[in-house]
Amino acid sequence: MSKRVFLKRLASAGITLVLAVILTFILLRLTPGSAIDQWARNYANQYNITLDEAYIRVAAMINYDPNEPIISQFFRYVSSLVQGDLGKSMVHQALSVNDIIASALPWTLFVSSIALAVSFVIGIFLGVMMAYNRKSWLDPIVSVYSVVTNAVPDFILAILLLIVFSFSLGWFPVNGAYNFRLTPGLNLEFVGSVFYYATLPILTYVLTMIGQWALMMKGSAVGVLGEDYIEAAKVRGLREKTIRKNYVQKNAIIPLVTQLAVFLGAMLGGAILVENLFQYPGIGYYMGEATRQRDYIVMQGILLFIAVSMIVANFIADLLYSKLDPRIKIEE
């Protein structure tokens, strides 16, 4: 990739980031309801004061004035962003959005990365087998499975797994990230508990993504099978296993490797319902909590973080694509 193309891609990512900042700021303030309204009603009932007085007290407590001009709010927000400050929670004032993301991100990355790796490996294997055996039973079964899993939202699958393996069979816990009776640390008991509690969330993502990877790999492998160098390898008398492993799979996997970054970024944004169903303390869980409590500051911070993750993931995918496959020429 030339320097000119790199700078062009970087500028595009920067413009997208600016738009994400503006849109998340405006859209959240256009949604109905407010944390202050709910707080004021509860405060008025608790202390037997008028709603107007309660509203003034609550607004002062959380240092947030919804009547402040939106332009002033925006510039105050941007000035904080430049300093790396995403703000403080309106509901839990002792917590900053930075702290919430820092504590939740490792759990989301833990589940997402394992699920992505497992589904990728299985999907690649199935995709190559489908490309080589297009008239076997494997092709229609995996194709139908992929269509079904793409049509059914992942939270539906999460509900089914909870019903079967948690409520009916009692094999896995209903919520949490580990056994709260254990002391966190790098010991076998705690690490085993972390994997045990993450099993169903990981399984949800794996079952959802296997079909996608398999079909993508099949399409890529079928394209590679038609290349001249595959025919040349056959003429040279190379074994079918060698051709499949060193020629077909090696070249067909390249476009999919670049998609790993995009999938990981997408999983950060799509974890809200799944993590809330399992009460798993990741990014999605805290986003769901903030949405229920109308905590605009936390919602805004997490949405911006997810947007940045997606932008960075797509930027990395662009760079990797040309590096991994010299045949690819990125248009200037």
C-alpha positions as CSV (number, residue, x, y, z in Angstrom):
1,M,0.0,0.0,0.0
2,S,1.4,3.4,-1.0
3,K,1.8,6.3,1.4
4,R,-0.9,8.1,-0.5
5,V,-3.4,5.3,-0.2
6,F,-2.5,4.9,3.5
7,L,-3.2,8.6,4.2
8,K,-6.4,8.4,2.2
9,R,-7.6,5.5,4.3
10,L,-6.5,7.2,7.5
11,A,-8.4,10.4,6.6
12,S,-11.5,8.4,5.8
13,A,-11.3,6.7,9.2
14,G,-10.8,10.1,10.9
15,I,-13.9,11.6,9.2
16,T,-15.9,8.5,10.2
17,L,-14.8,9.0,13.8
18,V,-15.9,12.6,13.8
19,L,-19.3,11.7,12.4
20,A,-19.6,8.9,15.1
21,V,-18.9,11.5,17.8
22,I,-21.5,13.9,16.5
23,L,-24.2,11.3,15.8
24,T,-23.9,9.5,19.2
25,F,-24.0,12.8,21.0
26,I,-27.1,14.1,19.2
27,L,-29.1,10.9,18.9
28,L,-28.9,10.0,22.6
29,R,-30.3,13.4,23.5
30,L,-33.2,13.0,21.1
31,T,-34.3,9.8,22.8
32,P,-37.4,10.2,25.1
33,G,-37.0,9.9,28.8
34,S,-34.2,11.1,31.1
35,A,-32.3,9.9,34.1
36,I,-33.0,13.2,35.8
37,D,-36.8,12.8,35.3
38,Q,-36.8,9.3,36.9
39,W,-34.5,10.4,39.7
40,A,-36.5,13.5,40.4
41,R,-39.7,11.5,40.8
42,N,-38.0,9.0,43.2
43,Y,-36.4,11.8,45.1
44,A,-39.6,13.7,45.5
45,N,-41.4,10.6,46.8
46,Q,-38.6,9.7,49.2
47,Y,-38.1,13.1,50.8
48,N,-41.7,14.4,50.3
49,I,-40.8,17.5,48.3
50,T,-42.2,19.0,45.2
51,L,-41.1,17.6,41.8
52,D,-39.6,20.9,40.7
53,E,-37.5,21.1,43.9
54,A,-36.4,17.5,43.5
55,Y,-35.5,18.2,39.8
56,I,-33.3,21.1,40.8
57,R,-31.5,19.0,43.5
58,V,-30.9,16.0,41.3
59,A,-29.6,18.2,38.4
60,A,-27.1,19.8,40.8
61,M,-26.1,16.4,42.2
62,I,-25.1,15.0,38.9
63,N,-23.8,18.2,37.4
64,Y,-26.0,17.9,34.3
65,D,-28.3,20.5,33.0
66,P,-30.6,19.3,30.1
67,N,-31.6,22.9,29.5
68,E,-28.1,23.9,28.7
69,P,-27.8,24.7,24.9
70,I,-26.8,21.5,23.0
71,I,-23.9,23.3,21.3
72,S,-22.4,24.2,24.7
73,Q,-22.9,20.6,25.9
74,F,-21.2,19.3,22.7
75,F,-18.1,21.5,23.0
76,R,-17.8,20.6,26.7
77,Y,-18.0,17.0,25.7
78,V,-15.4,17.3,22.9
79,S,-13.0,19.1,25.2
80,S,-13.2,16.2,27.6
81,L,-12.7,13.7,24.8
82,V,-9.5,15.4,23.7
83,Q,-8.2,14.8,27.2
84,G,-9.2,11.2,27.1
85,D,-12.1,11.6,29.5
86,L,-15.4,10.0,28.5
87,G,-17.2,11.5,31.5
88,K,-18.8,10.1,34.7
89,S,-21.8,8.0,35.1
90,M,-25.0,10.0,35.9
91,V,-26.3,7.1,38.0
92,H,-23.1,5.9,39.7
93,Q,-21.2,9.2,40.1
94,A,-18.2,7.5,41.7
95,L,-17.6,5.6,38.4
96,S,-16.1,7.1,35.3
97,V,-17.0,5.7,31.9
98,N,-13.3,5.0,31.4
99,D,-13.3,2.8,34.5
100,I,-16.5,1.0,33.4
101,I,-15.0,0.2,30.0
102,A,-11.6,-0.8,31.5
103,S,-13.3,-3.3,33.8
104,A,-15.8,-4.6,31.3
105,L,-13.6,-4.9,28.2
106,P,-11.4,-7.8,29.3
107,W,-14.5,-10.0,29.9
108,T,-16.0,-9.2,26.4
109,L,-12.6,-9.7,24.7
110,F,-12.1,-13.0,26.6
111,V,-15.4,-14.4,25.3
112,S,-15.3,-12.9,21.9
113,S,-11.7,-13.9,21.1
114,I,-12.2,-17.5,22.1
115,A,-15.5,-17.8,20.3
116,L,-14.0,-16.2,17.2
117,A,-10.9,-18.5,17.2
118,V,-12.9,-21.7,17.7
119,S,-15.6,-20.8,15.1
120,F,-12.9,-19.7,12.6
121,V,-10.9,-23.0,12.9
122,I,-14.1,-25.2,12.6
123,G,-15.5,-23.1,9.9
124,I,-12.3,-23.2,7.8
125,F,-12.2,-27.0,8.1
126,L,-15.9,-27.3,7.1
127,G,-15.5,-24.8,4.2
128,V,-12.6,-26.7,2.6
129,M,-14.4,-30.0,3.0
130,M,-17.5,-28.5,1.3
131,A,-15.4,-27.1,-1.6
132,Y,-13.8,-30.5,-2.2
133,N,-17.0,-32.6,-1.7
134,R,-19.7,-30.4,-3.2
135,K,-22.0,-33.5,-3.9
136,S,-21.7,-34.9,-0.4
137,W,-24.2,-34.6,2.4
138,L,-21.9,-32.1,4.2
139,D,-22.6,-29.2,1.7
140,P,-26.4,-29.0,2.0
141,I,-26.4,-29.6,5.8
142,V,-23.9,-26.8,6.5
143,S,-25.5,-24.5,4.0
144,V,-29.0,-24.9,5.6
145,Y,-27.4,-24.6,9.1
146,S,-25.7,-21.3,8.0
147,V,-29.0,-19.9,6.6
148,V,-30.9,-20.8,9.8
149,T,-28.2,-19.4,12.2
150,N,-28.0,-16.2,10.1
151,A,-31.8,-15.8,10.2
152,V,-32.1,-16.4,14.0
153,P,-30.7,-13.7,16.2
154,D,-27.9,-14.8,18.6
155,F,-29.9,-13.8,21.7
156,I,-32.6,-16.4,20.7
157,L,-30.0,-19.1,20.7
158,A,-28.7,-17.8,24.0
159,I,-32.2,-18.1,25.5
160,L,-32.5,-21.7,24.2
161,L,-29.1,-22.6,25.7
162,L,-30.1,-21.0,29.0
163,I,-33.3,-23.0,29.1
164,V,-31.7,-26.3,28.3
165,F,-28.3,-26.2,30.0
166,S,-29.0,-23.9,32.9
167,F,-32.6,-24.1,33.9
168,S,-33.5,-27.7,32.8
169,L,-30.2,-29.6,33.2
170,G,-28.5,-27.3,35.7
171,W,-25.1,-27.9,34.1
172,F,-24.0,-24.3,33.8
173,P,-24.6,-21.2,36.0
174,V,-27.3,-18.7,35.0
175,N,-25.3,-15.5,35.5
176,G,-21.9,-14.0,36.4
177,A,-18.3,-14.3,35.2
178,Y,-17.0,-16.6,37.9
179,N,-17.8,-18.0,41.3
180,F,-18.0,-15.0,43.7
181,R,-16.7,-17.2,46.6
182,L,-13.3,-17.5,44.9
183,T,-10.5,-15.0,45.2
184,P,-9.5,-13.7,41.7
185,G,-6.0,-14.7,40.7
186,L,-3.9,-16.8,38.4
187,N,-4.8,-20.1,40.1
188,L,-6.3,-23.2,38.6
189,E,-9.6,-23.0,40.5
190,F,-10.3,-19.4,39.6
191,V,-9.3,-19.8,35.9
192,G,-11.4,-23.0,35.7
193,S,-14.4,-21.1,37.1
194,V,-13.9,-18.3,34.6
195,F,-14.0,-20.7,31.7
196,Y,-17.0,-22.6,33.2
197,Y,-19.1,-19.4,33.6
198,A,-18.1,-18.3,30.0
199,T,-19.0,-21.6,28.4
200,L,-22.6,-20.7,27.3
201,P,-21.8,-17.2,26.1
202,I,-18.9,-18.6,24.0
203,L,-21.0,-21.5,22.7
204,T,-23.7,-19.0,21.6
205,Y,-21.2,-17.1,19.5
206,V,-19.5,-20.2,18.1
207,L,-22.8,-21.8,17.0
208,T,-23.8,-18.5,15.4
209,M,-20.6,-17.9,13.5
210,I,-19.5,-21.4,12.3
211,G,-21.9,-21.4,9.3
212,Q,-20.8,-18.0,8.2
213,W,-17.1,-18.9,8.2
214,A,-17.8,-22.2,6.5
215,L,-19.7,-20.6,3.6
216,M,-17.1,-17.9,3.2
217,M,-14.3,-20.4,3.2
218,K,-16.2,-22.6,0.7
219,G,-16.6,-19.7,-1.7
220,S,-13.0,-18.7,-1.4
221,A,-11.8,-22.3,-1.8
222,V,-13.9,-22.9,-4.9
223,G,-12.4,-19.8,-6.5
224,V,-8.9,-21.0,-5.7
225,L,-9.6,-24.5,-7.1
226,G,-10.1,-22.9,-10.5
227,E,-6.7,-21.2,-10.6
228,D,-4.0,-22.4,-13.0
229,Y,-1.4,-23.2,-10.3
230,I,-3.8,-25.8,-8.8
231,E,-3.9,-27.6,-12.2
232,A,-0.1,-27.2,-12.5
233,A,0.3,-28.9,-9.0
234,K,-1.9,-31.8,-10.1
235,V,0.1,-32.2,-13.3
236,R,3.3,-32.3,-11.3
237,G,1.9,-35.3,-9.5
238,L,1.5,-33.8,-6.0
239,R,-0.7,-35.6,-3.5
240,E,-4.3,-34.4,-3.1
241,K,-3.7,-33.8,0.6
242,T,-0.7,-31.6,-0.1
243,I,-2.5,-29.6,-2.8
244,R,-5.5,-29.1,-0.4
245,K,-3.3,-28.0,2.5
246,N,-0.5,-26.0,0.9
247,Y,-2.2,-24.6,-2.1
248,V,-6.0,-24.4,-1.7
249,Q,-6.4,-23.8,2.0
250,K,-3.3,-21.6,2.4
251,N,-4.5,-19.2,-0.4
252,A,-8.3,-19.4,0.3
253,I,-7.8,-18.5,3.9
254,I,-6.2,-15.1,3.2
255,P,-9.4,-13.1,2.6
256,L,-10.9,-14.6,5.7
257,V,-8.0,-13.7,8.0
258,T,-8.6,-10.0,7.2
259,Q,-12.2,-10.4,8.3
260,L,-11.2,-11.6,11.8
261,A,-10.6,-7.9,12.9
262,V,-13.9,-6.9,11.4
263,F,-15.8,-9.7,13.2
264,L,-14.1,-8.9,16.5
265,G,-15.2,-5.3,16.2
266,A,-18.7,-6.3,15.3
267,M,-18.9,-8.7,18.3
268,L,-18.1,-5.8,20.7
269,G,-21.1,-4.0,19.4
270,G,-23.4,-7.0,19.2
271,A,-22.9,-8.3,22.7
272,I,-25.6,-6.2,24.4
273,L,-28.4,-8.7,24.4
274,V,-26.3,-11.8,24.8
275,E,-24.3,-10.4,27.8
276,N,-27.4,-9.1,29.4
277,L,-29.2,-12.5,29.1
278,F,-26.2,-14.2,30.8
279,Q,-25.6,-11.3,33.1
280,Y,-22.0,-11.4,32.0
281,P,-20.2,-8.2,33.0
282,G,-18.9,-7.2,29.7
283,I,-19.3,-4.1,27.5
284,G,-22.8,-5.2,26.3
285,Y,-24.0,-5.7,29.9
286,Y,-23.1,-2.2,31.0
287,M,-24.5,-0.8,27.8
288,G,-27.8,-2.5,28.6
289,E,-27.8,-1.2,32.2
290,A,-27.1,2.3,31.1
291,T,-29.9,2.1,28.6
292,R,-32.4,1.0,31.2
293,Q,-31.3,3.8,33.6
294,R,-31.2,6.5,30.9
295,D,-27.5,7.1,31.8
296,Y,-26.7,9.1,28.7
297,I,-23.0,9.6,29.6
298,V,-22.3,5.9,29.9
299,M,-24.4,5.1,26.8
300,Q,-22.5,7.8,24.9
301,G,-19.1,6.6,26.0
302,I,-19.7,3.0,25.2
303,L,-21.3,3.7,21.9
304,L,-18.3,5.8,20.9
305,F,-15.9,3.1,22.1
306,I,-17.7,0.5,19.9
307,A,-17.7,2.9,17.0
308,V,-14.0,3.5,17.4
309,S,-13.4,-0.3,17.6
310,M,-15.3,-0.9,14.4
311,I,-13.4,1.9,12.6
312,V,-10.0,0.6,13.8
313,A,-11.0,-3.0,12.8
314,N,-11.9,-2.0,9.3
315,F,-8.7,0.1,8.9
316,I,-6.6,-2.9,10.1
317,A,-8.5,-5.2,7.7
318,D,-7.7,-2.8,4.8
319,L,-4.0,-2.9,5.7
320,L,-3.8,-6.6,6.2
321,Y,-5.5,-7.5,3.0
322,S,-2.8,-6.0,0.8
323,K,0.0,-7.2,3.0
324,L,-1.2,-10.8,3.2
325,D,-1.9,-11.1,-0.5
326,P,0.5,-9.2,-2.8
327,R,-1.9,-10.0,-5.7
328,I,-4.4,-7.5,-4.2
329,K,-4.1,-4.0,-5.4
330,I,-6.0,-1.4,-3.3
331,E,-7.4,1.3,-5.5
332,E,-6.2,4.8,-4.9
